[in-house]
């Protein structure tokens, strides 16, 4: 699956003093976070190099007091993003960003900015129910004929809501399911059979793919889709794959 891409204009900004202490640099703004199922790309404000020697960025699992997953210290004020990898799916994280005051800037320390987010959930296939039935088709002579074809109904493991700080987060707006002919290694646009989107209301019914070839290997790819409202991730969820073979008759 193609990685999410974020385009933005970076510009140097003046960071003022903290409201409480003239010797403390104000917080560095965390502009955006683009996530997948196992990664998060964090983008923060570019501070004038006269005031800043770099940034200290820390990722915590859960809230700001949670376990430290990774700590990054940059050596330049021009470095304004970092990609955190090997993260857990469907998990709340908190990232902090803090400027490192440059010598002669007049700042002795800096405020810390925080932002919470969730990684995208990993949707897996629970089961595939298969069978066969007659399909009316047009043959090469233009005649309508009845042909025995396979069908497959795909059921997914639904994403359970997450409760964090007394807030319930669904983190999944719908389920996108694609069937490809062949094995997982053969997945591609040229082997794609059909896409079906399941909403939260009809996900329990599964997605039926028909007609399919008899006695043929197929691979189903499933992934979550954000609704942009109740979901705490912005980016693309990683697809999971499940291979099955349709009945011979």
C-alpha positions in Angstrom: 0.0 0.0 0.0 1.3 3.4 -0.9 2.6 5.5 2.0 0.7 8.6 3.1 2.2 11.9 1.8 2.0 15.2 3.5 2.9 18.4 1.6 3.4 21.6 3.6 5.4 24.9 3.4 8.1 25.1 6.0 9.2 28.5 7.2 11.3 29.8 10.1 9.4 31.4 12.9 10.3 33.5 15.9 9.7 31.7 19.1 8.8 34.1 21.9 9.5 33.9 25.6 7.4 31.8 27.9 4.6 33.8 29.5 6.0 33.1 32.9 9.8 33.3 32.4 11.7 35.6 30.0 14.6 33.1 30.0 12.5 30.2 28.8 11.8 29.7 25.1 8.1 29.2 24.1 6.8 25.8 23.0 7.6 24.4 19.5 4.3 23.8 17.7 3.6 20.2 16.5 2.0 20.9 13.2 0.8 17.5 12.1 1.1 13.8 12.5 0.6 11.2 9.7 0.2 7.7 10.9 0.0 4.2 9.6 -0.7 1.0 11.5 2.9 0.8 12.8 4.4 4.2 12.2 3.9 8.0 12.9 5.6 10.8 11.0 5.7 13.9 13.2 6.1 17.4 11.8 6.9 20.4 14.0 7.6 24.2 13.7 10.9 25.3 12.1 12.5 27.8 14.6 15.1 30.4 13.6 18.6 29.0 13.9 19.7 32.1 15.9 17.5 30.9 18.7 17.6 27.1 18.3 20.3 24.5 18.0 17.8 21.6 17.4 14.9 19.8 19.0 14.2 17.2 21.6 11.3 15.0 20.5 10.0 12.2 22.8 7.3 9.6 22.0 5.4 8.1 25.0 3.0 5.2 24.8 -0.3 6.4 26.3 -0.3 9.8 28.0 2.6 12.1 28.6 3.6 10.2 31.7 3.6 6.9 29.8 6.6 4.7 29.0 9.1 6.4 26.7 9.1 4.6 23.3 11.8 6.7 21.6 13.7 9.9 22.3 15.1 11.9 19.4 17.5 14.9 19.6 18.3 16.7 16.4 21.4 18.7 15.8 19.9 21.4 13.5 17.0 23.8 13.7 16.2 22.8 10.0 15.3 19.2 11.0 11.6 19.5 11.5 10.2 16.0 11.2 10.8 12.4 12.4 9.3 9.1 11.5 8.7 6.7 14.5 8.5 3.1 13.4 7.7 -0.3 15.0 4.7 1.1 16.8 1.7 -0.9 18.1 -1.5 -0.8 16.0 -4.6 1.0 17.3 -2.7 2.4 20.2 -2.7 5.9 21.9 0.7 7.7 21.9 1.7 11.2 23.1 4.6 13.1 21.4 6.4 16.0 22.9 8.6 18.6 21.1 11.0 21.0 22.8 13.5 23.5 21.3 17.1 23.4 22.3 18.1 27.0 22.9 21.1 28.3 21.0 24.1 29.8 22.8 23.6 33.6 22.9 19.8 33.3 22.2 19.0 34.6 25.7 17.1 31.4 26.5 18.3 28.9 29.1 15.5 26.3 28.6 12.3 25.8 26.6 8.7 25.0 27.1 7.4 21.6 25.9 4.5 21.1 23.5 2.4 17.8 23.6 0.1 16.2 21.1 -1.8 12.9 21.3 -2.7 10.6 18.5 -3.5 6.9 17.7 -1.9 4.6 15.2 -4.3 3.1 12.7 -5.9 -0.3 13.5 -4.9 -3.5 11.8 -8.1 -5.2 10.5 -7.8 -9.0 10.0 -10.0 -11.5 8.2 -12.0 -13.6 10.7 -13.3 -16.1 8.2 -14.3 -16.7 4.6 -17.6 -18.6 3.8 -17.6 -20.2 0.4 -19.9 -22.0 -2.0 -21.1 -22.1 -5.6 -24.2 -21.2 -7.5 -25.4 -20.6 -11.0 -24.5 -17.3 -12.7 -26.1 -16.1 -16.0 -23.4 -14.9 -18.4 -22.9 -14.0 -22.0 -20.6 -16.3 -23.8 -18.3 -15.6 -26.7 -21.1 -16.1 -29.2 -23.3 -13.5 -27.4 -25.6 -16.2 -26.0 -26.8 -16.1 -22.4 -25.6 -19.2 -20.6 -25.7 -20.5 -17.1 -22.3 -21.2 -15.5 -21.5 -22.6 -12.1 -19.4 -20.0 -10.3 -17.9 -19.7 -6.8 -18.8 -17.1 -4.2 -16.9 -16.0 -1.1 -18.3 -14.0 1.8 -15.6 -12.3 3.8 -16.0 -11.5 7.5 -13.6 -9.2 9.4 -12.5 -8.9 13.0 -14.1 -5.6 14.0 -12.1 -2.9 15.6 -13.0 -2.6 19.3 -13.5 0.9 20.7 -10.6 2.2 22.8 -11.2 4.1 26.1 -8.5 6.7 27.0 -8.9 9.3 29.7 -12.6 8.5 29.9 -13.0 9.2 26.2 -14.3 6.4 23.9 -12.5 6.3 20.5 -13.9 4.1 17.7 -10.8 4.7 15.5 -12.5 3.0 12.5 -15.1 4.6 10.2 -15.5 1.7 7.8 -13.7 -1.4 6.4 -12.2 -1.6 2.9 -12.0 -5.1 1.5 -10.4 -6.1 -1.8 -10.1 -9.5 -3.4 -7.3 -10.4 -5.7 -6.8 -13.5 -7.9 -3.7 -15.4 -6.8 -1.5 -15.5 -3.7 -0.4 -12.5 -1.5 2.8 -12.2 -3.6 0.6 -11.7 -6.7 -1.5 -8.9 -5.3 -1.6 -5.9 -7.6 -3.9 -3.8 -9.9 -3.7 -6.4 -12.6 -5.0 -9.2 -10.3 -7.7 -7.1 -8.5 -11.2 -8.6 -8.8 -13.3 -6.2 -6.8 -13.5 -3.7 -3.9 -16.2 -3.6 -1.3 -16.6 -1.1 1.6 -18.4 -2.3 4.7 -19.9 0.4 7.0 -20.1 0.0 10.8 -23.8 -0.9 10.3 -23.4 -3.7 7.8 -19.9 -5.1 8.8 -21.5 -8.0 10.6 -23.1 -9.2 7.3 -19.7 -9.6 5.7 -18.8 -8.8 2.1 -19.8 -11.2 -0.7 -17.7 -11.5 -3.8 -19.4 -13.2 -6.8 -18.8 -14.5 -9.4 -15.4 -16.1 -8.8 -13.7 -18.9 -10.6 -14.0 -22.5 -9.2 -11.0 -24.2 -7.6 -9.0 -21.0 -7.8 -6.7 -19.3 -5.2 -7.6 -15.7 -4.1 -6.2 -13.3 -1.6 -8.4 -10.8 0.4 -6.9 -7.6 1.7 -8.7 -5.8 4.6 -7.9 -2.4 6.1 -9.6 0.2 8.3 -10.7 3.6 6.9 -10.9 6.7 9.0 -14.1 8.7 9.1 -12.1 11.9 9.9 -14.2 12.5 13.0 -14.2 9.8 15.6 -10.9 8.4 14.5 -7.6 9.5 16.1 -5.3 8.7 13.2 -4.6 10.6 10.0 -3.0 8.5 7.2 -3.3 5.1 5.8 -4.0 1.9 7.7 -1.9 -1.1 6.7 -3.7 -3.9 4.9 -3.7 -7.5 6.2 -3.9 -10.5 3.8 -5.8 -13.8 3.9 -5.5 -16.4 1.1 -8.2 -19.0 0.3 -9.1 -21.4 -2.5 -12.7 -21.6 -3.9 -14.5 -25.0 -4.1 -14.1 -27.2 -7.1 -17.9 -27.4 -7.7 
